[in-house]
């Protein structure tokens, strides 16, 4: 088996295990439950894995949602699904209203056609017949217009209700996809965005995935404490966001790791973007405004790969990760573009030979 197919096979096996577990425990097959079981099965949080297994076949949806809220921060997931269901109900109601209006207009159109045919007939018709026909048309027109006004009012009301649901749904999605500390996209949003990278093969040569990692961040936490580390994470996110275009996707993809997806730029231009971000952070002062404590210089290492250097999102991430690995081992505080020759060192040594 080649290295390209092994991860895919492992992924399929994991998915099969998760589906089997969900079915055997009698859990509802809904997205938020699959996400919970996925996190438990990849072992990202041993406590989550242990507690989920402890529920056994007696797990209720309320218990599953409580676990997801505590360990994954997915408290908005159920609200999002409910809002989505409400939107579908509103859409169905509006479609029924429009179908009723279409039926009314078709009946009126038929009446106009029949009357026009009678008037244009070569047969003689009396003044009374014409008067009655015009009276009938006038009444029908008034009724149809009144019905039309009522329908328009109903459509407007429904549209306003739907707009409100859409706004709520968009807000819930924004919250669910935002990192609460840095206020940029979180890992969930990053994974979703990365998955769409290969939807348009034409722009792959000018699409780049950039991974950036704060240098020696563990030392910062150990020296000044996690509250200071959190403030530095938020500041780094702000510096990255303010030094790239608005259309560049920026996310916190890990503890002290950030990701950017840049479209419409050559490798040389992406390198310029990376260096602009790196220098902006390198020259920034990190000091406590109240105590005056100087936390020193904070730097980041960046590695990036172009979409054309990989065949799928997983390989693209691995390539950018490899370039970041080389940036760290070359001395940190630098930007490096992925090259094919880097793969051997990355696979052989892994990430364990350097300290972040």
N, C-alpha and C positions, 0 to 999 in steps of 0.2 A: 504493500500500500504506500502510495506517495504521501509526502508531507502535505500536499494540497487537499487530498481527499480524507486524510485522517481526522482533522478537526470537524469536517462536515459529518462524518460517520458518528463521531462522538456526540455531536450536537443532536443528530437524529435519535440516537440511543437515549439521551437525556430527555428529550421531548416525549419519547414513548414511555419512559419511566414516570414522568410527571402526569401524563394522561391516565396511565394505569392507576396511579396513587389517588388521583382525584375521583376516578370512578369507584375504586374499591372502598373509599371512605364515604361515599355517598354525598360528595360535595357538589354544589351547583357548578356546572361548567361555564363560568362567567370570567371575563378578563381579569378582574382583580384577584380571584382565587388562583388562577393560573400563575399570575405574577408572584403571589405569596409562596406557592409551592416551588416555583423556579428558584427564588432566593434561598429557600430552605435546602433545596437539592444541590445547589452549587456550593453550599457550605460557607457562604459569605458571613454568616452570623450563627455560631454554634448554639447560642441560647434560643434563637428562633427555631432552628432545626429540632432541638430537644422539646420545646414546648408544643410545636406542631405535631410531633410524633406522639406526645402525651395525650393529645385530644382523642386519638384513636378514631373509631367509627361513630363516636357520639358528637362530633364537632358540629356546632350550630353556625349559621352564617354570622350571627352576632359575635361569637367567639373568634371566628376567622377575621372579621373586620377589626376587632380589637387588637389582635396580633399584628395585623398589617399596619394599623395606626401607630402602635408602639415601636415596631422595628423598622418599618419602611417609610413612615411618614405619609401614608396614602389615605389619610382621613377624608380627602375630597373625592376619592374614587367613586364611592357609592352615590354621592351627590351628582357627580358628572353623569353617571349612567341614568339616574332619575331624570335629570334635566334633558338628556338626550331622548328618553322615552316620551317626555312631555312634548318635546318639539315634534316628534313623529305624530302624536295625537293631534296636535294643532294643524299639521300639514294635511292629515287625512280629513279633518273637518273642513278645511279650506277647499280641498279638492271636491268634496261633496257639494259645497255651496256653489262652486263654479260649474259643476255638472248640472245642477238645478237651473242655473241661469242660462246655460247653453240650451237646455231643453225648452225653456220658455221662449227664447229668441227663435229657435227653430219653428215652434208653433206659430209665432207671429209672422215669420217669414212665409210660412205656408199660407196663412190667411191673406197676406198681401198678394201672393202669386195667384191665388184663386180669384180674388176680387179683380185684379188686373186682367185676368183672362176673360172674365165675364164682361168687363167694360169694353175690351177690345174686340169682342165677338161681333160678327157681322149681323147677328140677329138684332131686331129692334128691341129697345128697352125703354121703359117709361121714365118719366122724371121721378116718380116715387121710388122706382128701383134704384136709380142713381143716388137719390137723397138717402135712402136707407143704407146703401153701400158706404157712402161717405160718413154717415153717422156711426156705422159699425167700425169703420177705420179709425175715426176720431176717438171713439171710446177705447178701442183696442190699443191705440197709440198711447193714450193717457195712462191706461193700466200698465202697459209695458214700461213706460218711462218711470212710473212710480215704483214698479217692481225693481227696475234697474237701479234707481236711486237707493232703495233699501238694500239691494245686493251690494252696491258699491260701498255703502256704509258698513255692511257686515264684513266685506273684504278688508276695508281699512282697519276695522277693529281687530280682526284676526291677524292682520299683518303687524299691527302694533304689539299684540300679544306675542307673536312669533319673534319679533325683533327683541323683545324683552328676554325671552327664553334664550335666544342666540347670544345676547350680551352676557347673560348669566353663565351660559355654557362656556363661552370664550374666557370669562373670568376664572371659572373653576379650572379650565385647562391650563390657563396661565399660572395659576397657583400651583397646580400639580406638577408643572414642568419647570418651576423656578426654584433655584437653590436659595433657601431661606437666609443663609449667611451672606452670600455675595450678591444676591439679587440678579444673577444671570442664569442662563439655562442650566438645569441639573443633568445628571447622568442619564436619566430616563429620556429627557428631551434630546440629548446628544445621540443616544442609541437610535432613536426614531429618525433623526435627521441624517445620520450616517448611513442608515439603511437605504435612503433614497438617492445616495450619491451616484449610483450607477444606472439610474432610470434614464438618463440622457447621455449616451455614449459619445455624442458629438463634442461635448464640452469637457470630457475627462482630461485632455491635455492641458487645459487651463483651469483645472480644479485641484486644489491642494488641501490636505489634512495636516494641520500643524498641532503638535503636542508640546506643551510648555510645562516645566516642572520647577518649582522654587528650589533653589540650591540650599543645602544644609538646613532644611526647615525643621528637622528634628532637634537640631542644636538650638534653634530659636525658641521652640516650645520648652525645651529642657531648661534653658537659661532664664527666660522671662515669663513662662507660664502660658497655658492655653488661651486665656483671654487676650493676651497680646498677639499670640499666633493667629487667633480669629480675626483681629483687626487688620493684621498684615495680609491675610488671605483676601479680605474685603477690599483692601487698598490695591492689591495686585490686580484683582478682577476689574476694578475701576480704571486702572492705568491701561490695561489691555483694551477694554471697551472704548476708551476715549482716544486711542491711537490707531484705530482701524475704521474702515468705512462702516456705515450703518447696516449695509447688506451683508457684512461678514458675520457668520454665525459664531458666537462665543459661548462657551459652556465651562462649567467646573466639572470635569470628567472623573475626578478622584479626590483624595484628601487634599494634596497640594498640587494637583495636576490640572491644567486647563487645556482646552481644545479650541481650535478655530477651523472653520471650513471656509476657504476662500475660493471664490469663483471669478473667472474672467481675467486671470493673471498668469503670466509665464513664470517659470521657476525663478528667474532673475528678479522679477517683480515681487514674488512672494518672499524672497530672501530680504528684499528692501523693507517689506512690511515687518518681518520678524525682527530685523535689526532696529527698526524704529521703536518697536515695543520694548526690546531688550534695553536699549540705551535710555529710554524714558524712565524705566524702572531703576536702572543702575544709578542714575543721577538724582533720584528722588530722595528726600530726607525723611527718615523714619524716626520721629521723636515724639515723646509724650508731651502734649502741650501743657499739661498741668504740672507734672513733676519735673519736666525738663530732661528726662532720661533719654539718651540717644541709643537707639537700637542698632545702629550701624547701617551698613549698606545691604540691601536685599537684592539679589540677582536671580535670574532664571536662565535655564538652558532650554533651547528649542530644537526640535527635530521635525522635519516635514517631508512628505512624499506627495508626488503628483498622482492623480487618478489613473493616468496612463501607465504608471509603474506597477499596477496591481490589477487583479482580475475581478475582485469583489471587495465589499466593505471590510470584511475580516482581514484580508491580506493587506489592504491599504492601511488599516490601523497598525498591523504588525510592522509594516515598513516604516511608518512614521515613528513608532515606538523604538525601532532599531536605530533610526537616526538620532533620536533623543538619547538613547543609551550611549552612542558614540560621542555626543556632545558632552555628556556627563564625564565620560572617561577621558576626554581630551582636555579637561581642565575646568569644565562648567562655564557658565556665563558666555555662551556662544550659540550660534545658529548653524545647523548642519542639514543639508539636503541628502535624502536617502540615495544610496548607490547600491547596485546589485552585489558588489563585493563585500558589503557589510553583513550580509545574511549569515555567513559562516561563523563569524565571531559572535554574533548575537545568539545563534542557536547553541553554540558550544559553551559560551560563558554565562549567558543569562544576565539578569539584573543584579545578582547578588554580590558582584565583585566591587561595587562602589557604595558609598554611604551618601544618601541624599542630603 
